[in-house]
Amino acid sequence: MAGSRAPVDSRSALLAGASGLVGRALLALLLDSPRYRRVYVVLRRAVADLAGHAKLVTTRVDFAALPALPPVDDVFIALGTTIRAAGSQQAFRQVDFDAVVGTARAARAAGARRLMVVSALGADAASPVFYNRVKGEMQQAVVTLGYDSVVIAQPSLLLGDRSALGQPRRAGEAWAQRLLRPLSGWLPARVRPIRAEDVARALLRAALEAAPGVRILGCAEMQPR
């Protein structure tokens, strides 16, 4: 019909991890989308430039002792660190397992129906590699929480400018951008380094499609269409 606009509805979203590469890209997409009327962001620490949008509500929380979360429709969790940045395997697990699962559980208790989570390529609860094992255990845990729809993104190395977010560059990602990006066309899509913005777009697309059940998004599915 002439003059028709993009569909508008009254969905609300909760985002955890808005200070990271994928989280910041997700936040921009959610705020720009006509499908969402309200976007709640939970943060461990204050982030100076996360303010000023009519849709946006930010709250500082302790992820080890989450308060009751607002009722929302969709939950996006992009929390994650590295063992090096965290300082120990235990500290890494507190972020990549405890905080992720705790947020998903609290949001479900508040009525959320759809969950979108950033995991990693190689996630496997039976893996001998600690990083991959924790990611796999997290995946196993979140699918048991009773969501109608669970979407798990498994990106390879992320491409993006962490320095623009005030974060140190991760050694593996810096190496990938220097050496692998020029060769990315020769790499299989399932292992190719991927832009954080493309991961965010794929997660938002999956949320809006709202297919029931559990869906794993590999790198090939998240590449630009």
Summary of the structure (lengths in Angstrom):
residues: 225
radius of gyration: 17.0
end to end distance: 25.7
largest distance: 58.3
contacts: 712
relative contact order: 0.14
helix: 39%
strand: 19%
